[in-house]
Amino acid sequence: MRKVIQFICGAAVILAFGFSWLFTLTFLNRVTIYHDREKYRPGTYVVTGAEYVHETEGGDTWWLTGTVTAREERFIPRLAGASSPRSAEDLLARYPKGTKIDVLYNPDATDTIMQGETLRVFAATPDFWQNEAKLRHRFGLRVLVPVPVTLAIYLTVRYVNRRHAKLLSPPNATRPGP
């Protein structure tokens, strides 16, 4: 029974690694944004179009095209509570060409889309930094807590099993000579 519990705890460690991995990139995005917070400046994003890429494996990707400080940029608006767009036309219906959006802009950040967001342009909501702190905390817990906790439990169970096995083993008998 003890070995079964140890096996289950070992499997839990592996599952914890997988669970944490799911949130690692999003957590790293939050840490990067926090680290570069002084580089984000207020700006106005002017929508010039929309892109929608249908992917069968990784899910659909979409963004607005436009300019901020006379520079072409992609902007992925957070649609909290709203359904995801189904096409570029659907996205343009929500954000028609010429729409002006107050943003926080960091031209030095990467423009690669990671986990459905770029780190260059964010909507400048009044509570942006508070929401980022909450997200950083929430994802930090998901990334940094499961593995150490399950590993500590596994190592404790393993230690108890070994100690129990030593207590039950017979004392060393002397071996007869050749």
N, C-alpha and C positions, 0 to 999 in steps of 0.2 A: 504494500500500500504506500509506503514511504517513497519508493521509486516512482510510482505513478504520480504522486504529488510533485515530486521533483521534475518529472517529465512535463507535467502541465505547466509548472512555473517556467521551465525553459522555453516551452512553446509561447508562453505569455511574453517573454522577453523578445522573441522574434516578432510577434504581433505588435509589440510596443514600438519596435524599430520601424516596422511598416507604417503604423499609424502616425508616428512622428514625421516620417519622411513625406507623407502626404501634405503636410503643412509647412515644411521647411522653406520652400521657395517664397511662399507668401510671408512667412516670418522674416526672412532675409530682406524682402522688399520693405517691410515696415522698419527694420533696423537701418537700412540704407537711407530711407526717407528721413528718419530721425537724425541720423548722422549728418546729412546734408541739409538740414532744415534752414540754415542760414543762407543757403544759396537760392532758395525759392523766393521769387519776387512776384508781386501782383501784376497781372496783365489782363488783356482782353483777347479772347479767342474769337475769331470771326469764322463761322462755318462756310466752307466753299463746296463741300460735297460729302459723300459717305462711301465707305467701302464695306462689302460683306463677302466673306469667303466661306463657302460651305465645305466643310471637311468631314469625311465619313468617320475617321478614327478619333481625332482629338477634339471634336466639337467645333461648332461654328465660331468664327472670329469676325468681329466688326469694329469699326471706328469711324469717327468723323475726320474729314480732312479740312484743313483751314490754316489760318495764319495767326501767329501771336508775335508781337514786336517785329512785324514784317518778315517773319520766317515761317516757312511751311512746316507744319507739325501734325501729328496724329493725336487725337484726343478720344479717349474711351470714357464716356460719361457713366457714372455709377447710377444704375436704374433701380434703386432700392424699392422693393415692393411692386415694381412694374414688370411686365413680361418682357422677355428678351425680344429684340427685333428679329423678324423673319427674312428681311431683305434690306438692301440699301435704301429702297424707296420707303420702307417702313421707318427706318432710322431718320431719313430726311423729313418724313411727315412729323416726327417729334421735334426735330431740329432743322427747320427750313434753312436754305442757303441765306446767308446774311445775318443769321442769328448771332448775337454777341453774348458771350459767356465769360463771366469773371472767373479767372483762373489763377493758380499759383504755378509759376513756370521756372524751371531750372534747365537752361539750355545745355548745361554740362552733363546732365544725367543721360543714361543710355536710352535710346528710343526703341529698344527691343521690347516686344510684348512678352511679358513673363506673367503667367498665372492670370491672364486676361487684363493686364494693365501695363501701361508704360510709366516710367518714373519721372518723365519730363513735365507733364501737364496734368494738373488736377483741378477740379472745380473748387473755387474759393468760397466754400461755405463758412459761415461764422464759427462753426464748431469743428472745422477740419482737423486742427491739431489735437483736440480732445478726442475725436473719433479715432484718429491714428494711434493715440496712446492706448485707447481701449483695445483696438485691434492688435497692437503690438503685445499687450499684456495677454490677451486671449490666445493668440497664436504662440506666444512664448511658452505659456503653460502646456499647450498641446505638443510642442516640440521638445521642451527641456525637462518635463516631469515624468512622462510614462516610462522611459528607458531606465533612469536611475531607480525609480521605485520598484519596477518589476525585477530589475537586476539585484537589488538589495534583498527582495523576498526570495528570489532564486538562490542566491548565495547563502542566505540564512537557512533555508530548507536543506541545501546541500551540506552545510556544516553540521546541522543537527543529524542528518542521515549518516554522515561519516562518524560522528561521535557515537551515535547509537550502535553502529556496526562494530566499532572498536570495543564498546562495553560488552557486546554479546559474543565477541570472538574469544575462543579459548586461549589461555596463556601459551606463549611460545614453548613448545616441547623441545627437548634436546634431541638432536638428530643422532642416530647411531652412526658410528664411523664406518669406513669402507671395509 
